[in-house]
Amino acid sequence: MARDRSSTLTNQITEGVIWKQLLWFFFPILFGTFFQQLYNTTDAVIVGNYVGKEALAAVGGPAATIINLLVGFFVGISSGASVIISQYYGSGEHSKLEDAVHTAMALAIAGGALMMVIGIIFAPMSLAMLNTPQDIMESSTVYMRIYFLGIIPSMIYNMGSGILRAIGDSKRPVIFLIISCGINIVLDLFFVVKLNMGVTGVAVATSISQVISAGMTVFVLIRSKEAYRLIISHIRFHKKLLQNILKIGLPAGVQAAMYSISNLVIQAAINDYGTDTVAAWTAFGKLDSFFWMIMSAYGIAVTTFAGQNFGAGKLDRVKQSVRITIGLGSVTSLFFSFIVLFYGRILLRLFTQDPVVIDICMDMVKVVSPAYITYVCIEVLSGACRGCGDAFKPMVLTLFGVCVLRILWIMVAGAVRPGIDTICFSYPLTWTITSILFIIYYRKGKWMYSYIR
């Protein structure tokens, strides 16, 4: 069977110089996550500058938090497919690889359809539960409903790009995102600035762009000559593979949902302080998202490295890739903390010119950004364990360390000492505790004995 251009990179994942191949794999993922983040960031920049702070809060406040909850849950589940595919590709089991690809695509379509129905029907109710300010309730509902109308293509793109990355191709998903993101920016400007469509315009632009990125990803998978080739008529669930995908992916999805649920609690607390604070939290979230995209890229890279090398039986390379990734992530987090602390006020003007909103936002920055380094081990160690088939115990650690402790902090400390700084401190506190838990678990080595067959 002929092998396409991703095969050389894949062999180097299991055989090449680790730090070089890790970076070679990491940077395309980083650019990809950058352009993924640029979708919503572009929406926020354009509505924040051309419509107003209410529109900024509508696009990036409670609505974005709810969207991230549902999408994050599914993306976590889809990571189970990426792990299974990377393991089968690393071990050369082409028959199982082919079935896993088609099961993964069936899951993307079914999951996207379910989310579309849930998102459209329950948008007003979920926004009301978060105490969304009344002056942004209507526009937030519109944004959510239009976004979820286009969620199936978004899920297909996420699953398709996950398949490509799992077999070592991190470049083409980036190219697709660059193209679709450029289209999104042009459509944002056209719908908002030219046609004065406001929040509706950015939602429609995002949905159209996601259709385009999904189409390009599917086209590449269909044209492939490899075992991971997508054949539309073969898309269906294979029971055993679906069980394996869910065994890894469901805990990962729950783990992602835990972050979002704790963020929902925080969003509800933030909403009590009014539209200016919601807008500031939105702007901070957009600035903060660049850190998360870097950490996410490290997590995806180490998951793929761990998965393929674990499938090939090379545990030493798994451990080496973890050490290298933690080192790279630590340096990156310190650099990003410096940039945000000293240049945050300048960067925030991309999203709003309101001085009150910027002042509130900088108070948030000063509490959260110095602690970015405490998050690195959570992303890297959970990614490595998941790549080796161990997803349940990392989920439990996240449940306790992030979700439970964060909610308890908001309920207890928030009642004793109300204020934005108390709310924001929940992040560095829970990151530190959860990182310690992950380090202890990783060093015990039990994650090495969870391989799924």
C-alpha positions as CSV (number, residue, x, y, z in Angstrom):
1,M,0.0,0.0,0.0
2,A,1.3,3.5,-0.9
3,R,2.0,5.7,2.0
4,D,1.4,9.5,1.9
5,R,3.5,12.3,3.1
6,S,2.6,12.0,6.8
7,S,4.3,8.6,7.1
8,T,7.8,10.0,7.4
9,L,6.8,12.1,10.3
10,T,4.9,9.3,11.9
11,N,8.0,7.0,11.9
12,Q,10.0,9.8,13.5
13,I,7.5,10.0,16.3
14,T,8.4,6.5,17.3
15,E,12.1,6.5,16.2
16,G,13.4,10.1,15.8
17,V,15.1,12.6,18.1
18,I,12.3,13.3,20.6
19,W,12.7,17.1,21.3
20,K,13.1,17.9,17.6
21,Q,10.1,15.8,16.5
22,L,8.0,17.1,19.4
23,L,8.6,20.7,18.4
24,W,8.1,19.8,14.7
25,F,4.8,18.3,15.7
26,F,3.9,21.0,18.3
27,F,4.2,24.1,16.2
28,P,1.6,23.1,13.5
29,I,-0.8,22.2,16.4
30,L,-0.1,25.5,18.0
31,F,-0.8,27.4,14.8
32,G,-3.9,25.3,14.4
33,T,-5.2,26.0,17.9
34,F,-4.3,29.7,17.4
35,F,-6.6,29.9,14.4
36,Q,-9.2,27.9,16.2
37,Q,-9.2,30.5,19.0
38,L,-9.1,33.3,16.4
39,Y,-12.7,32.4,15.4
40,N,-14.2,33.7,18.7
41,T,-11.5,36.2,19.3
42,T,-12.2,37.8,15.9
43,D,-15.9,37.9,16.8
44,A,-15.1,39.6,20.1
45,V,-12.7,42.2,18.5
46,I,-15.2,43.2,15.8
47,V,-18.3,43.4,17.9
48,G,-16.4,45.0,20.8
49,N,-15.1,47.8,18.6
50,Y,-18.0,48.2,16.1
51,V,-21.1,47.4,18.1
52,G,-20.3,47.9,21.9
53,K,-19.5,46.3,25.2
54,E,-23.0,44.8,25.4
55,A,-22.3,42.9,22.2
56,L,-18.9,41.9,23.5
57,A,-20.5,40.5,26.6
58,A,-23.1,38.7,24.6
59,V,-20.6,36.9,22.3
60,G,-17.9,36.1,24.9
61,G,-19.7,36.0,28.2
62,P,-22.3,33.4,29.4
63,A,-23.0,32.2,25.9
64,A,-19.3,31.3,25.2
65,T,-19.1,29.6,28.6
66,I,-22.1,27.3,27.8
67,I,-20.8,26.7,24.2
68,N,-17.4,25.7,25.7
69,L,-19.1,23.3,28.1
70,L,-20.9,21.3,25.3
71,V,-18.2,21.5,22.7
72,G,-15.4,20.8,25.2
73,F,-17.3,17.7,26.4
74,F,-17.5,16.3,22.8
75,V,-13.9,17.2,21.9
76,G,-12.9,15.3,25.1
77,I,-14.8,12.3,23.9
78,S,-13.3,12.6,20.4
79,S,-9.8,12.5,22.0
80,G,-10.6,8.9,22.8
81,A,-10.8,8.3,19.1
82,S,-7.4,10.0,18.5
83,V,-5.8,7.9,21.2
84,I,-7.1,4.6,19.7
85,I,-6.2,5.6,16.2
86,S,-2.7,6.7,17.2
87,Q,-2.1,3.4,19.1
88,Y,-3.4,1.3,16.1
89,Y,-1.3,3.3,13.7
90,G,1.8,3.0,15.9
91,S,1.3,-0.8,16.1
92,G,0.5,-1.2,12.4
93,E,-3.0,-2.7,12.9
94,H,-4.6,-1.3,9.8
95,S,-7.9,-3.2,9.9
96,K,-8.7,-1.9,13.3
97,L,-7.5,1.6,12.3
98,E,-9.9,1.7,9.4
99,D,-12.8,0.7,11.5
100,A,-11.8,3.2,14.2
101,V,-11.8,6.1,11.7
102,H,-15.3,5.3,10.5
103,T,-16.6,4.8,14.1
104,A,-15.1,8.2,15.0
105,M,-16.8,10.0,12.1
106,A,-20.1,8.4,13.0
107,L,-19.6,9.7,16.5
108,A,-18.9,13.2,15.3
109,I,-22.1,13.3,13.2
110,A,-24.3,11.9,16.0
111,G,-22.7,14.0,18.7
112,G,-23.0,17.1,16.6
113,A,-26.7,16.5,15.9
114,L,-27.5,15.9,19.6
115,M,-25.6,19.1,20.6
116,M,-27.5,21.1,17.9
117,V,-30.8,20.1,19.3
118,I,-29.8,20.7,23.0
119,G,-28.1,24.0,22.2
120,I,-31.1,25.5,20.2
121,I,-33.8,24.4,22.6
122,F,-32.1,25.1,25.9
123,A,-30.3,28.3,25.1
124,P,-32.6,30.8,26.9
125,M,-33.0,28.5,30.0
126,S,-29.2,27.9,30.4
127,L,-28.5,31.7,30.0
128,A,-31.1,32.5,32.6
129,M,-29.6,29.9,35.0
130,L,-26.3,31.8,34.8
131,N,-28.0,35.1,35.8
132,T,-27.2,36.6,32.4
133,P,-27.8,40.4,32.6
134,Q,-31.1,41.3,30.9
135,D,-29.5,43.8,28.5
136,I,-27.6,41.0,26.8
137,M,-30.0,38.1,27.2
138,E,-31.6,38.4,23.7
139,S,-28.4,38.8,21.8
140,S,-26.7,36.0,23.7
141,T,-29.6,33.7,22.9
142,V,-29.4,34.6,19.2
143,Y,-25.7,34.0,19.1
144,M,-26.0,30.6,20.8
145,R,-28.8,29.3,18.5
146,I,-27.0,30.3,15.3
147,Y,-23.7,28.9,16.6
148,F,-25.4,25.5,17.4
149,L,-27.0,25.4,13.9
150,G,-23.5,25.0,12.6
151,I,-22.2,22.6,15.2
152,I,-22.2,19.4,13.1
153,P,-19.5,20.7,10.7
154,S,-17.5,21.9,13.7
155,M,-17.6,18.4,15.2
156,I,-16.7,16.8,11.9
157,Y,-13.7,19.2,11.5
158,N,-12.5,18.5,15.1
159,M,-12.8,14.7,14.6
160,G,-11.2,14.8,11.2
161,S,-8.3,17.0,12.3
162,G,-7.9,14.7,15.3
163,I,-7.6,11.7,13.0
164,L,-4.9,13.5,10.9
165,R,-2.9,14.5,14.0
166,A,-3.2,11.0,15.5
167,I,-1.3,9.5,12.5
168,G,1.3,12.3,12.6
169,D,-0.1,14.9,10.2
170,S,-0.4,18.2,12.1
171,K,0.2,20.4,9.1
172,R,-2.9,20.1,7.0
173,P,-5.4,20.8,9.8
174,V,-3.5,24.1,10.2
175,I,-3.8,25.0,6.6
176,F,-7.5,24.4,6.7
177,L,-8.0,26.5,9.7
178,I,-5.9,29.4,8.2
179,I,-8.2,29.4,5.2
180,S,-11.4,29.2,7.1
181,C,-10.3,31.7,9.7
182,G,-9.5,34.2,6.9
183,I,-12.9,33.7,5.5
184,N,-14.4,34.2,9.0
185,I,-12.7,37.5,9.4
186,V,-13.8,38.8,6.0
187,L,-17.4,37.6,6.6
188,D,-17.3,39.2,10.1
189,L,-16.4,42.5,8.7
190,F,-18.9,42.2,5.9
191,F,-21.9,41.2,8.1
192,V,-21.1,43.5,11.0
193,V,-19.5,46.6,9.5
194,K,-21.2,46.6,6.1
195,L,-24.6,45.1,6.8
196,N,-24.9,46.1,10.5
197,M,-26.0,42.6,11.5
198,G,-24.3,42.8,14.9
199,V,-24.1,39.6,17.0
200,T,-26.1,37.7,14.4
201,G,-23.5,38.6,11.8
202,V,-20.6,37.1,13.7
203,A,-22.5,34.0,14.5
204,V,-23.4,33.4,10.8
205,A,-19.8,34.1,9.7
206,T,-18.5,31.5,12.2
207,S,-21.0,28.9,11.1
208,I,-20.1,29.3,7.4
209,S,-16.4,29.2,8.1
210,Q,-16.8,25.9,10.1
211,V,-18.6,24.3,7.1
212,I,-15.7,25.2,4.9
213,S,-13.0,23.8,7.3
214,A,-15.1,20.6,7.7
215,G,-15.4,20.2,4.0
216,M,-11.6,20.5,3.4
217,T,-10.8,18.0,6.2
218,V,-13.3,15.4,4.8
219,F,-11.9,15.9,1.3
220,V,-8.3,15.0,2.4
221,L,-9.5,11.9,4.3
222,I,-11.5,10.7,1.4
223,R,-8.5,11.2,-1.0
224,S,-6.0,9.4,1.3
225,K,-4.5,6.1,0.1
226,E,-3.7,5.1,3.7
227,A,-5.6,2.8,6.0
228,Y,-7.2,5.8,7.6
229,R,-9.0,6.7,4.4
230,L,-12.6,7.8,4.9
231,I,-15.2,6.0,2.8
232,I,-18.6,7.7,3.3
233,S,-20.6,4.6,2.9
234,H,-18.5,2.9,5.6
235,I,-19.3,5.4,8.3
236,R,-21.0,3.5,11.1
237,F,-20.5,2.4,14.7
238,H,-18.3,-0.6,15.4
239,K,-19.4,-1.7,18.8
240,K,-16.1,-2.8,20.3
241,L,-14.2,0.2,18.9
242,L,-16.9,2.5,20.1
243,Q,-16.6,1.0,23.6
244,N,-12.8,1.5,23.5
245,I,-13.2,5.1,22.3
246,L,-15.7,5.9,25.0
247,K,-13.6,4.2,27.7
248,I,-10.9,6.8,27.0
249,G,-13.0,9.6,25.6
250,L,-15.9,9.8,28.1
251,P,-13.6,10.4,31.1
252,A,-11.7,13.0,29.0
253,G,-15.0,14.6,28.0
254,V,-16.2,14.6,31.6
255,Q,-12.8,16.1,32.6
256,A,-13.3,18.9,30.0
257,A,-16.8,19.4,31.2
258,M,-15.6,19.8,34.8
259,Y,-13.5,22.8,33.8
260,S,-16.5,24.3,32.0
261,I,-18.9,23.5,34.9
262,S,-16.5,25.2,37.4
263,N,-16.3,28.1,34.9
264,L,-20.1,28.3,34.8
265,V,-20.1,28.7,38.5
266,I,-17.6,31.5,38.2
267,Q,-19.4,33.0,35.3
268,A,-22.6,33.1,37.4
269,A,-20.7,34.9,40.2
270,I,-19.2,37.3,37.7
271,N,-22.6,38.1,36.3
272,D,-23.8,39.5,39.6
273,Y,-21.3,42.4,39.2
274,G,-23.0,43.8,36.1
275,T,-22.3,44.2,32.4
276,D,-18.9,46.1,32.8
277,T,-17.5,43.1,34.8
278,V,-19.0,40.6,32.4
279,A,-17.3,42.5,29.5
280,A,-14.0,42.6,31.4
281,W,-14.2,38.9,32.1
282,T,-14.9,38.3,28.4
283,A,-11.9,40.4,27.4
284,F,-9.7,38.7,29.9
285,G,-10.9,35.3,28.6
286,K,-9.9,36.2,25.1
287,L,-6.5,37.3,26.3
288,D,-6.2,34.3,28.5
289,S,-7.2,32.0,25.6
290,F,-3.8,32.4,24.0
291,F,-2.2,30.7,27.0
292,W,-4.7,27.9,26.8
293,M,-4.2,27.3,23.1
294,I,-0.4,26.9,23.8
295,M,-1.0,24.4,26.6
296,S,-3.6,22.6,24.6
297,A,-1.1,22.2,21.8
298,Y,1.4,20.7,24.2
299,G,-1.2,18.4,25.5
300,I,-2.3,17.2,22.0
301,A,1.4,16.7,21.0
302,V,2.3,14.7,24.1
303,T,-0.9,12.6,23.8
304,T,-0.1,11.6,20.2
305,F,3.6,10.9,21.1
306,A,2.5,8.8,24.1
307,G,-0.1,7.0,22.1
308,Q,2.1,6.0,19.2
309,N,5.1,5.1,21.3
310,F,2.9,3.2,23.7
311,G,1.4,1.3,20.8
312,A,5.0,0.5,19.6
313,G,6.0,-0.6,23.1
314,K,8.5,2.2,23.7
315,L,7.9,3.4,27.2
316,D,11.2,5.2,27.6
317,R,10.2,7.5,24.7
318,V,6.9,8.2,26.4
319,K,8.6,9.3,29.6
320,Q,11.2,11.3,27.8
321,S,8.6,13.2,25.8
322,V,6.7,14.0,29.0
323,R,9.9,15.5,30.6
324,I,10.7,17.5,27.5
325,T,7.1,18.8,27.2
326,I,6.9,19.9,30.9
327,G,10.2,21.8,30.4
328,L,8.9,23.5,27.2
329,G,5.6,24.3,28.8
330,S,7.2,25.8,31.9
331,V,9.3,28.2,29.9
332,T,6.4,29.2,27.7
333,S,4.1,29.8,30.7
334,L,6.7,32.1,32.4
335,F,7.1,34.1,29.2
336,F,3.4,34.5,28.6
337,S,2.9,35.6,32.3
338,F,5.5,38.3,31.7
339,I,3.8,39.5,28.5
340,V,0.3,39.6,30.0
341,L,1.4,41.4,33.2
342,F,3.4,44.1,31.5
343,Y,1.6,44.6,28.2
344,G,-1.9,43.4,29.1
345,R,-3.4,46.9,29.1
346,I,-2.2,47.5,25.5
347,L,-3.5,44.1,24.3
348,L,-6.9,44.6,25.9
349,R,-7.5,47.6,23.7
350,L,-8.0,45.1,20.9
351,F,-11.3,44.1,22.5
352,T,-12.5,47.3,24.1
353,Q,-11.7,51.0,24.5
354,D,-13.8,51.4,27.7
355,P,-11.3,52.4,30.5
356,V,-13.6,51.0,33.3
357,V,-13.7,47.6,31.6
358,I,-9.9,47.6,31.1
359,D,-9.2,48.5,34.7
360,I,-11.4,45.7,36.0
361,C,-9.8,43.3,33.5
362,M,-6.2,44.2,34.7
363,D,-7.2,43.4,38.3
364,M,-8.1,39.9,37.0
365,V,-4.8,39.6,35.1
366,K,-2.7,40.4,38.2
367,V,-4.3,37.6,40.2
368,V,-4.4,34.8,37.6
369,S,-1.5,35.2,35.1
370,P,1.5,34.9,37.6
371,A,0.2,31.3,38.3
372,Y,0.1,30.0,34.7
373,I,3.1,27.8,35.4
374,T,1.2,25.8,38.0
375,Y,-1.1,24.5,35.3
376,V,1.5,22.9,33.0
377,C,1.7,19.6,34.8
378,I,-2.0,19.1,34.7
379,E,-2.2,19.4,30.9
380,V,1.0,17.4,30.1
381,L,0.6,14.6,32.6
382,S,-3.1,14.0,31.9
383,G,-2.4,14.1,28.1
384,A,0.4,11.5,28.5
385,C,-1.8,9.2,30.7
386,R,-4.7,9.5,28.2
387,G,-2.4,8.7,25.3
388,C,-1.5,5.4,27.1
389,G,-5.1,4.5,27.6
390,D,-5.6,5.8,31.2
391,A,-8.3,8.4,31.2
392,F,-10.5,7.5,34.3
393,K,-8.1,8.4,37.1
394,P,-7.0,11.7,35.6
395,M,-10.7,12.5,35.4
396,V,-11.1,11.8,39.1
397,L,-8.1,14.0,39.9
398,T,-9.6,16.8,37.9
399,L,-13.0,16.3,39.4
400,F,-11.6,16.8,42.9
401,G,-8.8,19.3,42.2
402,V,-10.4,21.6,39.8
403,C,-14.2,21.2,39.9
404,V,-15.0,20.4,43.5
405,L,-12.4,22.6,45.2
406,R,-13.1,25.6,42.8
407,I,-16.8,25.5,43.5
408,L,-16.2,25.1,47.3
409,W,-13.9,28.1,47.2
410,I,-16.5,30.3,45.4
411,M,-19.2,29.2,47.8
412,V,-17.1,29.6,51.1
413,A,-14.5,32.2,50.4
414,G,-16.8,34.2,48.1
415,A,-19.3,34.5,51.0
416,V,-16.7,35.5,53.5
417,R,-14.8,37.9,51.3
418,P,-16.9,38.9,48.3
419,G,-15.0,40.4,45.4
420,I,-13.5,39.8,41.9
421,D,-10.1,39.0,43.3
422,T,-11.5,36.2,45.5
423,I,-13.2,34.7,42.5
424,C,-10.1,34.9,40.3
425,F,-7.9,33.4,43.0
426,S,-9.8,30.1,42.7
427,Y,-7.7,29.5,39.5
428,P,-4.2,29.5,40.9
429,L,-5.3,27.8,44.1
430,T,-6.9,24.8,42.3
431,W,-4.2,24.6,39.6
432,T,-1.5,24.2,42.3
433,I,-3.3,21.5,44.2
434,T,-4.3,19.6,41.1
435,S,-0.8,19.7,39.7
436,I,0.6,18.2,42.9
437,L,-2.0,15.4,42.7
438,F,-1.1,14.6,39.0
439,I,2.7,14.6,39.8
440,I,2.1,12.0,42.6
441,Y,-0.1,9.8,40.4
442,Y,2.3,10.0,37.4
443,R,5.3,9.1,39.5
444,K,3.6,6.0,40.9
445,G,3.4,4.7,37.3
446,K,0.0,3.0,37.3
447,W,-1.0,4.8,34.1
448,M,1.4,2.5,32.2
449,Y,-0.8,-0.5,32.7
450,S,-4.1,0.7,31.2
451,Y,-3.5,-0.2,27.5
452,I,-6.7,-1.0,25.7
453,R,-6.9,-3.9,23.2
